Amino acid sequence: MNHIRFSRFNGYSERLLGRLRGHGFIRDVTILGMGIGGAQVIAVAAAPVLTRLYSPHDLGILALFTAASAIFTIAATGRYEMAIALPKSDADAANILGLSCLIVLLMASLAAVTLTMAGHALIQTFGAPELDPFLFLIPVAVLAIGLYQPLPWWAARRQQYRQSSVSQILRSTGGTGVQIALGLAKSGPVGLILGTIIGQLIAISFLAAQVGRRDGQLIAASVSLKEMWRLGRDLRDFPKFNMPRAVLYSMAQTVPPILLVMYFDAAVAGVYWLATRVCQMPITILGETVRQVLYQRAAAQFNRGEGLLEMLTKSTVGLVFIMAVPFFITVFYAPAVFAIAFGEEWAQAGIFSQWLVIPSALDFICGPSVTLIPIYGYQRLLLVFDCLTLVPRLAVIPLISYFGGDVTAIAAYSIANAIFHMCILGFVFLHAWRHRCSVVRAASAKA
């Protein structure tokens, strides 16, 4: 009987693998998603331990550190890493990879100089003196996070999804292990910060070694300062429009903890950090995975003169179905789940999650739409839209703080962000439909 069951299971596995081989997009997303998903499973499994080793105040300091680092890391590559998938020539792609890494080194140096000269004044201005002892670690974090950013894009171009997947698991395992070990030693917030940085360095070391082993000769033979300058100039729309947009997007994610510290306290920021980490889990697991694979395939299809509406629709609807179950569980049961999983003092994070899951779900569903914006050439328009909407979205937190509590402020912020994502979703679908119509007309004219 056991032999029969094993045979059935083995046959099912072979059929599943066969289907994945026949569907390249699904296969690539699955391979990369397994790594990111595995990393998140490790992080989630460790979260109940971390919330018992560290206080909400400690997590609040980590949230502040992450926000301060993100100011530099989000622009650390000039967003050129997204262009690695675009050139037909691997030599050009290698130069874009080199350009991205060079900009990271410059950005880490800028962070070090800025924080040395004005770091203390800045944290006093933002009302976050608790961050002062950890300022020297911010340039290290910028270097660690920034150097990792272009490597998965190169791996995606070379279809080395397995290596990228393993690096995600190593990052989560190493970082979480350090955080737990230092938490047991009663290190306080420095344990959380060091764990984040060390996990990132482990991932860089592994993925860089894999890329070097497979493509080191190609990259070394291709990279030159002259070519990097040429490609940087030709692809200047990425730092010109995509980078400011990415900075604005990052501010929408990282400024709320700073505002919560300013208008409430660090413990509220720590609760917010845990709530957002749980709500954004689907984005972390599948959002980046879908974006990397979809971007490479959509760019190739667009260059062939084909429409992208069908690809956009299928990927978006698929994400809706994926998000449906965790969305409704969070809306109805989050406070009880958080209290059981993380401890009674974290039940407030569940209440925050009931609101934060709304924009997080829409952000997740909007992933394919945002991915197609650079391909359609609407980076400038999206940047303008971000500029016009960022301040009103963030302003609701200090505004509501004068009339209500932290939950009311989080609710208003969530609703404002949900409206923002719905506008992007509608715009991209409208343009994809128009582009498809133009492709059909062009094909009919040729016929």
SULFENHU-V336759 format. One line per field, one symbol per residue. burial: + if it has 16 or more other ideal C-beta (glycine too) atoms within 10 Angstrom, else -. Layout:
# SULFENHU-V336759
burial = ???
This chain:
# SULFENHU-V336759
burial = -------------------+----+-++++++++++++++-++--++--++-+++++++++++++++++++++++++++++++++++----+++++++++++++--++--++--+---+--++--+-+-++--++-++++++++++++++++++++++-++-++++++++++++++++++-++---++++++++++++++++++-+++-++---+---+--++---++--++--+--++-++++++++++++++++++++++++-++++++++++++++++++++++++++++++++++--+---++++-++--++-++--++--++--+---++-+++--+---+++++++++++++++++++++++++++++++-++--++-++--++--++-++--++----+--++++++-+++-++--++-+++-++--++--+--------
